[in-house]
Amino acid sequence: MNKLWLLLAFLLAKPAVAESFVLENVLLPDFEQRQLLPVSVEVENGLIKQVVAASQELTHDDVRDGQGQVIMPAFIDMHSHSMGNSSLDRSDYQYIGIRGTANAMLYAGVHGWLDLYSVEEDILGYRNAKHHEARDEAQVFAAGPCFTVPTGHCDFGDPRLISTPDEAVAELRDLSQYEPDVAKIVYDTAGRAPTVDIATLTAFLNEAQRLGIKSVVHVGSWDNLRTATELGANAVTHLPWTPMPEDLPALMQAQQTAFIPTVSVINEALLLHEPTPEALAESVLAIPMTDALVKQKLLEDYPVTAEHPRMYEWLAGLKDDKVLDNRREAITKLNAAGVTILVGSDAGNLAVYQGIGFHREMYFLQAQGMTPWDILHAGTHGAYEFLELEWGISVGQPAHFTLHNPAIFEDVSHTTDVSTVYLHGREVEREPLLDFAKPGWFQYMKLFFGFEV
């Protein structure tokens, strides 16, 4: 029955046709020299055919005026979960599924995302289907399962449970046949839940390296981050709240360990905790893209007041502990040391929503001391390097890009103003994406009954 439904949907779908054209009067970021270069770009059959200086005239039947905007290479959110959006106390949920996430991302001008834990068969099957080649949606890269111990963090849904080095090796070898883009494991001694021991973590990281699979380690403390780094993790994710030990930036840089801090998970909630009018105007609630993508009922939980006493008191305690100061100092020092910092939202958590969450992560990285040039590089070429993708505005690469006001290189908060998105050389109609990104009753029924994931 499901296959028949999917066949019908495919037959009725509007075919996505790559276009050929010249886009002139655009500015191309040169991240090495930190300057915007006036260029013209020719696209043919969904690929970049040539990029030339604006002074060189290109002739074509279809010449488009970029109006002096920045041609921004495709953004990739390096930490998300393809489920949906949550209320403050998790009593309500806007479930949108994988297709909904793909549509929310592209609506927000994000061309790809790294899913770091969803139902294994669903997410890897969706990735393999390559829907983005046939219709307008972002491309998913996926870890598949989360590796953890029984009752540990991530032990819900569809994890792979491991308690010994032998189990870690066996499970990872089994997963490798499905060719995940990365492998994720939890090593978190900061919380109450149990976690893998060092021997199991070591075996997992060594086997991932042997198999040629990049590893991402969820950490809960600086000690966890240190251990994962020393053992050879390719990336660690989550920014601890306490002061960072002075030697960690040099260690991470020497080990070439990438960092996906997911700053916005805590910082957005702190911004919305008893906010001043100025803070409220800087928050996710003030951005039109948020209203477009997120169910209104979820937004009504904010700002955080005493009506949600548990969350209110917890956030007040974080403020008392100077968490924002600790995090800003850590990000500033890590970036100065040359540590690779990647942009990952961890959407689905407190006040972090699919699509818009990527932009908010960039906003908070800026607030933590990173420059717009560093952040925009991290959200594009930094992600390409980690995922080993041949993307970007250069000859032969897929024509994935967005057009932005040059002001984004002065203040990244302007990235939410995106209005023009190209995918495989075709200009995307953004409004129809909301049928899946913010689904109505009919789409919910398809998700509920398993006709779509």
Summary of the structure (lengths in Angstrom):
residues: 453
radius of gyration: 21.6
end to end distance: 14.6
largest distance: 64.3
contacts: 1579
relative contact order: 0.16
helix: 41%
strand: 22%
